[in-house]
Structure formats: C-alpha cells, structure tokens
C-alpha cells in the first residue's frame, strides 16, 4: 500500500477527521516527510503497520498507539502536526532510546499553519493568514443550528 495513504489512514484515526478533510489541507505529503526526517524509518513502518493490523478497531488504534512507549510520542506529534502545523521535538530520553534525530520544534510551513485543523474545529481563521473580508467583524456568528455538521471518523 502507498505510504501516504497509510499515513493519512492513521491520521484519520488519530485526529477524528476524514480522509477528504486531511487531504484538503494540502499538507499530507509535507507531514509525512517531516515524520520521516524526525524518526527512524523502521519506526515509521512500525507505526503504519500497527495501525494497519488494528484496522477495523479504530478505538484500539488510538489507545494502543498513544499508550505505546515507543510509538505514543510519535502518534501524539502526528496529532499536533495536523492540528497546529507544528512538529514538536521529541524528548532527549526518547530520542536516545530509539535513535531519532534531534529535529527541533518548528512550524512545518506557512501552509501547514494556515491549514491547521485547529482553525476548522474552532470555526475560525488563522490570524494574519486568512482574511475574512471587509467588515466581517460586524456580522454576528451563525447560530449553532446553522453551523457545520458534527464530524465523524468516517
């Protein structure tokens, strides 16, 4: 299977957002590249394989990945990647134990910041990035009933 598809499938389970929403950010390939720069390739493969093995048990994927001492910190970083567009440096002990490079905390790109899922969830826009339009501040927010439908995992 294509690594990008596997990565997005794992990301669906971790973020609670559908494939189409994740791909719509335009950041999926960039996030997979970031992951591959930050952690050893065998760990990336194990993360994807573990998620694939648990396919059909979505709650187990999330619980097992997040609880795993080796894969959990990486899975948590994947969540942060999608929501904030930021990679957080893994702690020194973890990196020494599992042989990861010290990739510093950084915003992956301007697009990653602008397309972060945090803005979608908050029904907001990225400050300094996406303009709302002239006098948008004067319009009242839509009532909850008119807001976006609730998201589901699939």
N, C-alpha and C positions, 0 to 999 in steps of 0.2 A: 504494500500500500504506500502511497505517496506520503512522505514525511509531513508535508504541510497539512494535508488532510487529517492525519493522525494528531498533529499538534492542535489544530482547530477543534477536533473532536474532544480532546482532553480539556481544552479551554472552555468549550461549551459546558461541560460538567462542572468545572471549577468556578465559572463566572455566573452561570444561570442564564446566559444569553444564547440565542440560537445562532447556528452557522451563518445564516444570511446577515445577521447583525454584526457578527465578528468580522466577516469578510468585508462588510460595508465600511468598516473603519479605514480600510486600505493599509493597515499596519501588520497584518498577519505574518507576511514573509519577513518583515523587519524584526518582529518579535522573536520569530524562530531563529533568525541569525543572531540576535542578541543572546538568546539562551545558549546557542552553540558556542558563542565566544566565551561565555561565563562559566560553563560547566563542561566536564569531560564528555566526549561523545557517547561513551558507554553508559553514562548516567542518563543522558537524553534518551537513548534507546530503551533503557530500563523503565524510565518514566512512561514512555509511549506504550511499551509492551504491557506494563502493569495495568494501565488504563484499558488497553485493548482486551486483556484477559478478563477484566471485570465488566466488559461490555454487557449491557442489559441490567446491570446492578448499579445504577447511577449514584445512589447514596453511598454504596460501598466504595466506589471510585474515590469520591471526595473524602470520605472518612479515612480510608486506608492510605491514600496518598498524603493527606495532611498529617496523619499520625506517624508516618514512617520517618525515622530519624535521618535517613539518607535522602529520601525524595520529598519529604514535607517542606523543608525550607525552599526548595526549588518550586514546588507547586504553589506555595504562598507568593513567591515572587512573580509567578505567571499571572496570578490574580491581580497583583499590583500593576503589572505591565499593562494589562487590558484596561483597568480602571483609571490609572493615572498616567500611563505612558512612560513610567519610570522603572528602571532596574535598580534594585537596592543591593548593595554589596553584601554578599553572604559573610557571616561572621568568621573570624580567623580560625577558630577551632574546627568549624565545619569544613572550611577550605583546606586546612592541613590534613584532616582525616580523609577527605575524599578527593584530594588532588585538583581542586579547581583553581583557576587563575583569579587574581585579585581584581576583578572588574569593579571599578568604583561606582558608587551610586550616581546615576545620571538620567536625565530626560533623554529618551532614545532619539527623538527628533521633534521638530515643530509639529509635524502631522500627528505624531503619537500623542502629544499634549492636547492638540485640538480635537482629536477623535476619541479621547479617553471616555470610557463608559460612564465615568462619574458624572459627566455633563448630561448624558442621556437619562440616567437614573434621577438626577436632581431636576430634570426638565429645565436646564439652564444652558448657558453657552460659556465657552472658555473665555475668561476675562482677557481682554487685549487681543483676542483672536478672531472671534466671530461676532460681527456687528449685528445688532438686532434691527436696525433701521431707524429712520428719523422718528423721534418722539415715541418710540416703543415703550419707554418708561411710563408713559401716560395711560397706556391700556391696562386694564385690570387683567390679572391672570384668569385663565379659563377655570370654571368650576371643576371639581374633581370628576363629575359625571362626564364632562366633555374631554377630559384629559386622555392621554394614551391608554389603551387597554393594558391590563396587567400582563407581565411577561411570564412565560412558562419555559421550562427547559427544552421542550421540543415542540 
